[in-house]
Amino acid sequence: MFAVIKTGGKQYIVSPGDKIKIEKLDKKEGQETTFKEVLLLQKGKKLEVGTPLVKKAKVVGKVIKQDKHKKVIIFKFRASKRYKVKKGHRQSFTEVEITKIEIE
């Protein structure tokens, strides 16, 4: 059984027991979160594709941790203009463990 969910402007293929890193959610560690934007659902040999969402389907997950990715260095340089800019960025994320996929 798996599903395709949409969160944070991205799509993820998930199954129960999967751990995914998604855009930051305003939830504390240990809290449950529900994803109601299910785009595709496969259960056994039955495949259900939403138009655009699957009706009465949801994916439940548990927040494991809130953290930041590794630093990404942004360096801009113009050779003949004596122009240099160096910046760093660390994107926040939420790690979620998928507990169950439900159809109401």
N, CA, C and O atoms as a GROMACS GRO file, in nm:
protein
  416
    1MET      N    1   0.084  -0.118   0.000
    1MET     CA    2   0.000   0.000   0.000
    1MET      C    3   0.089   0.124   0.000
    1MET      O    4   0.182   0.134   0.080
    2PHE      N    5   0.059   0.218  -0.090
    2PHE     CA    6   0.131   0.344  -0.091
    2PHE      C    7   0.039   0.455  -0.138
    2PHE      O    8  -0.070   0.430  -0.191
    3ALA      N    9   0.083   0.578  -0.117
    3ALA     CA   10   0.006   0.694  -0.158
    3ALA      C   11   0.103   0.803  -0.203
    3ALA      O   12   0.220   0.803  -0.167
    4VAL      N   13   0.051   0.896  -0.282
    4VAL     CA   14   0.126   1.014  -0.322
    4VAL      C   15   0.058   1.133  -0.255
    4VAL      O   16  -0.060   1.160  -0.279
    5ILE      N   17   0.133   1.205  -0.170
    5ILE     CA   18   0.077   1.320  -0.099
    5ILE      C   19   0.144   1.447  -0.147
    5ILE      O   20   0.254   1.445  -0.203
    6LYS      N   21   0.076   1.558  -0.124
    6LYS     CA   22   0.130   1.688  -0.160
    6LYS      C   23   0.140   1.772  -0.033
    6LYS      O   24   0.041   1.789   0.038
    7THR      N   25   0.259   1.825  -0.005
    7THR     CA   26   0.279   1.913   0.109
    7THR      C   27   0.399   2.003   0.081
    7THR      O   28   0.500   1.957   0.028
    8GLY      N   29   0.387   2.129   0.116
    8GLY     CA   30   0.497   2.223   0.096
    8GLY      C   31   0.530   2.247  -0.049
    8GLY      O   32   0.644   2.282  -0.080
    9GLY      N   33   0.434   2.229  -0.140
    9GLY     CA   34   0.458   2.251  -0.281
    9GLY      C   35   0.529   2.138  -0.351
    9GLY      O   36   0.566   2.150  -0.468
   10LYS      N   37   0.549   2.026  -0.281
   10LYS     CA   38   0.617   1.910  -0.339
   10LYS      C   39   0.530   1.787  -0.323
   10LYS      O   40   0.435   1.787  -0.244
   11GLN      N   41   0.561   1.682  -0.398
   11GLN     CA   42   0.487   1.557  -0.391
   11GLN      C   43   0.580   1.446  -0.341
   11GLN      O   44   0.698   1.441  -0.378
   12TYR      N   45   0.526   1.358  -0.256
   12TYR     CA   46   0.604   1.251  -0.196
   12TYR      C   47   0.530   1.119  -0.210
   12TYR      O   48   0.409   1.113  -0.190
   13ILE      N   49   0.602   1.012  -0.244
   13ILE     CA   50   0.546   0.876  -0.244
   13ILE      C   51   0.574   0.820  -0.105
   13ILE      O   52   0.689   0.813  -0.062
   14VAL      N   53   0.466   0.778  -0.034
   14VAL     CA   54   0.482   0.732   0.104
   14VAL      C   55   0.412   0.598   0.124
   14VAL      O   56   0.314   0.566   0.057
   15SER      N   57   0.465   0.521   0.218
   15SER     CA   58   0.407   0.395   0.264
   15SER      C   59   0.414   0.396   0.416
   15SER      O   60   0.495   0.469   0.473
   16PRO      N   61   0.330   0.317   0.483
   16PRO     CA   62   0.341   0.312   0.630
   16PRO      C   63   0.480   0.267   0.673
   16PRO      O   64   0.534   0.169   0.620
   17GLY      N   65   0.539   0.337   0.767
   17GLY     CA   66   0.674   0.307   0.815
   17GLY      C   67   0.782   0.393   0.753
   17GLY      O   68   0.895   0.392   0.801
   18ASP      N   69   0.752   0.466   0.646
   18ASP     CA   70   0.850   0.552   0.580
   18ASP      C   71   0.880   0.675   0.666
   18ASP      O   72   0.794   0.725   0.738
   19LYS      N   73   1.005   0.722   0.655
   19LYS     CA   74   1.044   0.849   0.718
   19LYS      C   75   1.079   0.945   0.605
   19LYS      O   76   1.163   0.916   0.520
   20ILE      N   77   1.012   1.062   0.606
   20ILE     CA   78   1.036   1.160   0.500
   20ILE      C   79   1.073   1.294   0.562
   20ILE      O   80   1.030   1.327   0.673
   21LYS      N   81   1.153   1.371   0.488
   21LYS     CA   82   1.189   1.506   0.529
   21LYS      C   83   1.110   1.602   0.441
   21LYS      O   84   1.126   1.603   0.319
   22ILE      N   85   1.024   1.684   0.505
   22ILE     CA   86   0.937   1.775   0.431
   22ILE      C   87   0.962   1.917   0.477
   22ILE      O   88   1.036   1.940   0.573
   23GLU      N   89   0.901   2.013   0.408
   23GLU     CA   90   0.911   2.152   0.448
   23GLU      C   91   0.861   2.168   0.592
   23GLU      O   92   0.775   2.092   0.637
   24LYS      N   93   0.914   2.264   0.663
   24LYS     CA   94   0.886   2.281   0.806
   24LYS      C   95   0.737   2.296   0.835
   24LYS      O   96   0.667   2.374   0.770
   25LEU      N   97   0.690   2.219   0.934
   25LEU     CA   98   0.553   2.228   0.984
   25LEU      C   99   0.555   2.287   1.124
   25LEU      O  100   0.654   2.272   1.196
   26ASP      N  101   0.447   2.355   1.162
   26ASP     CA  102   0.438   2.412   1.297
   26ASP      C  103   0.382   2.309   1.394
   26ASP      O  104   0.274   2.328   1.450
   27LYS      N  105   0.455   2.200   1.413
   27LYS     CA  106   0.418   2.094   1.505
   27LYS      C  107   0.538   2.064   1.593
   27LYS      O  108   0.652   2.083   1.552
   28LYS      N  109   0.511   2.016   1.715
   28LYS     CA  110   0.618   1.978   1.806
   28LYS      C  111   0.652   1.831   1.786
   28LYS      O  112   0.573   1.755   1.731
   29GLU      N  113   0.770   1.792   1.833
   29GLU     CA  114   0.813   1.654   1.823
   29GLU      C  115   0.718   1.564   1.900
   29GLU      O  116   0.682   1.593   2.015
   30GLY      N  117   0.676   1.454   1.837
   30GLY     CA  118   0.584   1.361   1.900
   30GLY      C  119   0.438   1.383   1.863
   30GLY      O  120   0.355   1.296   1.886
   31GLN      N  121   0.405   1.499   1.806
   31GLN     CA  122   0.267   1.527   1.766
   31GLN      C  123   0.232   1.454   1.638
   31GLN      O  124   0.319   1.423   1.556
   32GLU      N  125   0.102   1.428   1.620
   32GLU     CA  126   0.055   1.368   1.496
   32GLU      C  127   0.018   1.477   1.396
   32GLU      O  128  -0.027   1.585   1.435
   33THR      N  129   0.036   1.448   1.270
   33THR     CA  130  -0.003   1.539   1.164
   33THR      C  131  -0.078   1.461   1.058
   33THR      O  132  -0.050   1.343   1.036
   34THR      N  133  -0.173   1.526   0.994
   34THR     CA  134  -0.256   1.461   0.893
   34THR      C  135  -0.238   1.532   0.760
   34THR      O  136  -0.244   1.655   0.752
   35PHE      N  137  -0.216   1.454   0.655
   35PHE     CA  138  -0.204   1.507   0.520
   35PHE      C  139  -0.332   1.469   0.445
   35PHE      O  140  -0.356   1.352   0.419
   36LYS      N  141  -0.414   1.569   0.412
   36LYS     CA  142  -0.541   1.543   0.345
   36LYS      C  143  -0.531   1.558   0.194
   36LYS      O  144  -0.625   1.520   0.123
   37GLU      N  145  -0.422   1.612   0.143
   37GLU     CA  146  -0.403   1.626  -0.001
   37GLU      C  147  -0.338   1.499  -0.056
   37GLU      O  148  -0.217   1.494  -0.078
   38VAL      N  149  -0.421   1.396  -0.079
   38VAL     CA  150  -0.375   1.269  -0.133
   38VAL      C  151  -0.406   1.268  -0.282
   38VAL      O  152  -0.522   1.279  -0.321
   39LEU      N  153  -0.304   1.256  -0.366
   39LEU     CA  154  -0.320   1.263  -0.511
   39LEU      C  155  -0.341   1.126  -0.575
   39LEU      O  156  -0.408   1.116  -0.678
   40LEU      N  157  -0.285   1.022  -0.514
   40LEU     CA  158  -0.295   0.888  -0.568
   40LEU      C  159  -0.291   0.789  -0.453
   40LEU      O  160  -0.221   0.811  -0.354
   41LEU      N  161  -0.367   0.681  -0.465
   41LEU     CA  162  -0.373   0.581  -0.359
   41LEU      C  163  -0.375   0.442  -0.421
   41LEU      O  164  -0.454   0.415  -0.511
   42GLN      N  165  -0.287   0.354  -0.373
   42GLN     CA  166  -0.281   0.218  -0.423
   42GLN      C  167  -0.296   0.125  -0.304
   42GLN      O  168  -0.217   0.129  -0.209
   43LYS      N  169  -0.399   0.040  -0.309
   43LYS     CA  170  -0.424  -0.056  -0.202
   43LYS      C  171  -0.448  -0.192  -0.266
   43LYS      O  172  -0.548  -0.212  -0.334
   44GLY      N  173  -0.355  -0.285  -0.243
   44GLY     CA  174  -0.364  -0.415  -0.310
   44GLY      C  175  -0.341  -0.397  -0.459
   44GLY      O  176  -0.239  -0.343  -0.500
   45LYS      N  177  -0.437  -0.443  -0.540
   45LYS     CA  178  -0.426  -0.425  -0.685
   45LYS      C  179  -0.512  -0.309  -0.733
   45LYS      O  180  -0.518  -0.281  -0.852
   46LYS      N  181  -0.580  -0.242  -0.640
   46LYS     CA  182  -0.668  -0.131  -0.675
   46LYS      C  183  -0.590   0.000  -0.671
   46LYS      O  184  -0.530   0.034  -0.569
   47LEU      N  185  -0.591   0.073  -0.782
   47LEU     CA  186  -0.523   0.201  -0.793
   47LEU      C  187  -0.628   0.309  -0.812
   47LEU      O  188  -0.710   0.303  -0.903
   48GLU      N  189  -0.625   0.410  -0.724
   48GLU     CA  190  -0.722   0.518  -0.731
   48GLU      C  191  -0.647   0.650  -0.754
   48GLU      O  192  -0.563   0.689  -0.673
   49VAL      N  193  -0.678   0.716  -0.864
   49VAL     CA  194  -0.614   0.841  -0.900
   49VAL      C  195  -0.713   0.953  -0.874
   49VAL      O  196  -0.828   0.946  -0.918
   50GLY      N  197  -0.670   1.056  -0.804
   50GLY     CA  198  -0.757   1.169  -0.772
   50GLY      C  199  -0.772   1.265  -0.888
   50GLY      O  200  -0.688   1.270  -0.978
   51THR      N  201  -0.881   1.341  -0.883
   51THR     CA  202  -0.905   1.443  -0.986
   51THR      C  203  -0.939   1.576  -0.921
   51THR      O  204  -1.057   1.609  -0.925
   52PRO      N  205  -0.855   1.654  -0.865
   52PRO     CA  206  -0.712   1.631  -0.844
   52PRO      C  207  -0.680   1.554  -0.716
   52PRO      O  208  -0.569   1.504  -0.703
   53LEU      N  209  -0.776   1.543  -0.620
   53LEU     CA  210  -0.749   1.473  -0.495
   53LEU      C  211  -0.839   1.351  -0.482
   53LEU      O  212  -0.948   1.346  -0.539
   54VAL      N  213  -0.791   1.251  -0.407
   54VAL     CA  214  -0.871   1.132  -0.378
   54VAL      C  215  -0.966   1.168  -0.264
   54VAL      O  216  -0.923   1.216  -0.159
   55LYS      N  217  -1.094   1.146  -0.285
   55LYS     CA  218  -1.196   1.181  -0.186
   55LYS      C  219  -1.186   1.090  -0.064
   55LYS      O  220  -1.166   0.969  -0.078
   56LYS      N  221  -1.200   1.148   0.054
   56LYS     CA  222  -1.206   1.076   0.183
   56LYS      C  223  -1.080   0.995   0.212
   56LYS      O  224  -1.088   0.893   0.281
   57ALA      N  225  -0.967   1.038   0.162
   57ALA     CA  226  -0.840   0.969   0.190
   57ALA      C  227  -0.750   1.063   0.268
   57ALA      O  228  -0.747   1.183   0.243
   58LYS      N  229  -0.675   1.006   0.363
   58LYS     CA  230  -0.578   1.086   0.438
   58LYS      C  231  -0.462   0.999   0.482
   58LYS      O  232  -0.474   0.877   0.494
   59VAL      N  233  -0.350   1.065   0.504
   59VAL     CA  234  -0.229   0.998   0.550
   59VAL      C  235  -0.192   1.058   0.684
   59VAL      O  236  -0.186   1.180   0.699
   60VAL      N  237  -0.169   0.972   0.782
   60VAL     CA  238  -0.138   1.016   0.918
   60VAL      C  239   0.009   0.987   0.946
   60VAL      O  240   0.060   0.879   0.915
   61GLY      N  241   0.077   1.085   1.005
   61GLY     CA  242   0.218   1.070   1.039
   61GLY      C  243   0.249   1.127   1.175
   61GLY      O  244   0.169   1.201   1.232
   62LYS      N  245   0.366   1.092   1.226
   62LYS     CA  246   0.411   1.140   1.357
   62LYS      C  247   0.540   1.219   1.336
   62LYS      O  248   0.632   1.172   1.269
   63VAL      N  249   0.547   1.338   1.395
   63VAL     CA  250   0.666   1.423   1.382
   63VAL      C  251   0.778   1.364   1.467
   63VAL      O  252   0.763   1.347   1.588
   64ILE      N  253   0.890   1.335   1.402
   64ILE     CA  254   1.005   1.279   1.473
   64ILE      C  255   1.097   1.390   1.523
   64ILE      O  256   1.136   1.392   1.640
   65LYS      N  257   1.132   1.485   1.433
   65LYS     CA  258   1.220   1.594   1.475
   65LYS      C  259   1.207   1.714   1.383
   65LYS      O  260   1.165   1.703   1.268
   66GLN      N  261   1.244   1.830   1.436
   66GLN     CA  262   1.256   1.955   1.362
   66GLN      C  263   1.406   1.984   1.355
   66GLN      O  264   1.474   1.984   1.457
   67ASP      N  265   1.456   2.010   1.234
   67ASP     CA  266   1.600   2.030   1.221
   67ASP      C  267   1.629   2.117   1.099
   67ASP      O  268   1.537   2.168   1.035
   68LYS      N  269   1.758   2.134   1.068
   68LYS     CA  270   1.800   2.210   0.951
   68LYS      C  271   1.892   2.122   0.866
   68LYS      O  272   1.966   2.040   0.920
   69HIS      N  273   1.887   2.140   0.734
   69HIS     CA  274   1.975   2.069   0.642
   69HIS      C  275   2.118   2.123   0.657
   69HIS      O  276   2.142   2.218   0.731
   70LYS      N  277   2.212   2.062   0.585
   70LYS     CA  278   2.349   2.111   0.582
   70LYS      C  279   2.353   2.247   0.514
   70LYS      O  280   2.265   2.281   0.436
   71LYS      N  281   2.456   2.324   0.545
   71LYS     CA  282   2.469   2.458   0.489
   71LYS      C  283   2.501   2.452   0.340
   71LYS      O  284   2.583   2.372   0.294
   72VAL      N  285   2.433   2.538   0.265
   72VAL     CA  286   2.457   2.554   0.122
   72VAL      C  287   2.524   2.689   0.102
   72VAL      O  288   2.475   2.790   0.152
   73ILE      N  289   2.637   2.692   0.032
   73ILE     CA  290   2.711   2.816   0.008
   73ILE      C  291   2.666   2.875  -0.126
   73ILE      O  292   2.667   2.807  -0.228
   74ILE      N  293   2.627   3.002  -0.122
   74ILE     CA  294   2.591   3.076  -0.242
   74ILE      C  295   2.704   3.175  -0.268
   74ILE      O  296   2.729   3.262  -0.184
   75PHE      N  297   2.772   3.164  -0.383
   75PHE     CA  298   2.884   3.252  -0.413
   75PHE      C  299   2.861   3.316  -0.549
   75PHE      O  300   2.851   3.247  -0.650
   76LYS      N  301   2.853   3.449  -0.550
   76LYS     CA  302   2.837   3.523  -0.675
   76LYS      C  303   2.968   3.594  -0.706
   76LYS      O  304   3.033   3.648  -0.616
   77PHE      N  305   3.007   3.593  -0.833
   77PHE     CA  306   3.136   3.649  -0.870
   77PHE      C  307   3.128   3.705  -1.012
   77PHE      O  308   3.081   3.638  -1.104
   78ARG      N  309   3.176   3.828  -1.028
   78ARG     CA  310   3.190   3.890  -1.160
   78ARG      C  311   3.338   3.924  -1.177
   78ARG      O  312   3.393   4.002  -1.100
   79ALA      N  313   3.401   3.865  -1.277
   79ALA     CA  314   3.547   3.871  -1.289
   79ALA      C  315   3.601   4.013  -1.310
   79ALA      O  316   3.692   4.053  -1.238
   80SER      N  317   3.548   4.087  -1.402
   80SER     CA  318   3.608   4.217  -1.433
   80SER      C  319   3.547   4.332  -1.354
   80SER      O  320   3.585   4.447  -1.376
   81LYS      N  321   3.454   4.306  -1.266
   81LYS     CA  322   3.387   4.412  -1.190
   81LYS      C  323   3.429   4.419  -1.043
   81LYS      O  324   3.382   4.506  -0.970
   82ARG      N  325   3.517   4.329  -0.999
   82ARG     CA  326   3.559   4.320  -0.859
   82ARG      C  327   3.439   4.300  -0.766
   82ARG      O  328   3.428   4.364  -0.662
   83TYR      N  329   3.352   4.211  -0.806
   83TYR     CA  330   3.228   4.187  -0.732
   83TYR      C  331   3.229   4.044  -0.678
   83TYR      O  332   3.238   3.948  -0.755
   84LYS      N  333   3.219   4.029  -0.545
   84LYS     CA  334   3.212   3.899  -0.481
   84LYS      C  335   3.110   3.906  -0.369
   84LYS      O  336   3.111   4.000  -0.289
   85VAL      N  337   3.021   3.807  -0.361
   85VAL     CA  338   2.926   3.796  -0.251
   85VAL      C  339   2.923   3.649  -0.210
   85VAL      O  340   2.904   3.561  -0.294
   86LYS      N  341   2.942   3.623  -0.080
   86LYS     CA  342   2.935   3.487  -0.029
   86LYS      C  343   2.828   3.482   0.079
   86LYS      O  344   2.833   3.558   0.176
   87LYS      N  345   2.732   3.392   0.062
   87LYS     CA  346   2.624   3.376   0.159
   87LYS      C  347   2.608   3.228   0.190
   87LYS      O  348   2.644   3.142   0.111
   88GLY      N  349   2.553   3.201   0.306
   88GLY     CA  350   2.521   3.063   0.344
   88GLY      C  351   2.373   3.054   0.376
   88GLY      O  352   2.310   3.152   0.414
   89HIS      N  353   2.317   2.934   0.359
   89HIS     CA  354   2.175   2.913   0.387
   89HIS      C  355   2.154   2.773   0.440
   89HIS      O  356   2.210   2.677   0.388
   90ARG      N  357   2.073   2.761   0.547
   90ARG     CA  358   2.034   2.630   0.601
   90ARG      C  359   1.882   2.623   0.601
   90ARG      O  360   1.817   2.696   0.676
   91GLN      N  361   1.826   2.536   0.521
   91GLN     CA  362   1.681   2.521   0.510
   91GLN      C  363   1.628   2.437   0.625
   91GLN      O  364   1.684   2.332   0.657
   92SER      N  365   1.520   2.482   0.688
   92SER     CA  366   1.455   2.407   0.795
   92SER      C  367   1.371   2.295   0.736
   92SER      O  368   1.315   2.309   0.627
   93PHE      N  369   1.361   2.183   0.810
   93PHE     CA  370   1.275   2.073   0.766
   93PHE      C  371   1.214   2.005   0.887
   93PHE      O  372   1.258   2.023   1.000
   94THR      N  373   1.111   1.926   0.860
   94THR     CA  374   1.046   1.844   0.961
   94THR      C  375   1.056   1.699   0.914
   94THR      O  376   1.021   1.668   0.800
   95GLU      N  377   1.104   1.611   1.001
   95GLU     CA  378   1.109   1.469   0.968
   95GLU      C  379   0.984   1.402   1.023
   95GLU      O  380   0.954   1.412   1.142
   96VAL      N  381   0.911   1.334   0.935
   96VAL     CA  382   0.784   1.272   0.971
   96VAL      C  383   0.790   1.123   0.940
   96VAL      O  384   0.839   1.082   0.835
   97GLU      N  385   0.740   1.042   1.034
   97GLU     CA  386   0.726   0.898   1.010
   97GLU      C  387   0.580   0.870   0.978
   97GLU      O  388   0.491   0.906   1.056
   98ILE      N  389   0.554   0.807   0.864
   98ILE     CA  390   0.417   0.777   0.822
   98ILE      C  391   0.368   0.658   0.902
   98ILE      O  392   0.430   0.551   0.900
   99THR      N  393   0.255   0.674   0.974
   99THR     CA  394   0.202   0.567   1.056
   99THR      C  395   0.093   0.488   0.987
   99THR      O  396   0.091   0.365   0.994
  100LYS      N  397   0.000   0.558   0.918
  100LYS     CA  398  -0.106   0.485   0.849
  100LYS      C  399  -0.166   0.566   0.734
  100LYS      O  400  -0.158   0.689   0.730
  101ILE      N  401  -0.225   0.493   0.641
  101ILE     CA  402  -0.296   0.552   0.527
  101ILE      C  403  -0.442   0.508   0.541
  101ILE      O  404  -0.470   0.388   0.549
  102GLU      N  405  -0.533   0.605   0.544
  102GLU     CA  406  -0.673   0.574   0.570
  102GLU      C  407  -0.763   0.618   0.456
  102GLU      O  408  -0.735   0.716   0.387
  103ILE      N  409  -0.872   0.542   0.438
  103ILE     CA  410  -0.981   0.582   0.350
  103ILE      C  411  -1.106   0.583   0.437
  103ILE      O  412  -1.144   0.480   0.492
  104GLU      N  413  -1.169   0.699   0.449
  104GLU     CA  414  -1.285   0.712   0.537
  104GLU      C  415  -1.409   0.651   0.474
  104GLU      O  416  -1.516   0.653   0.534
   0.00000   0.00000   0.00000
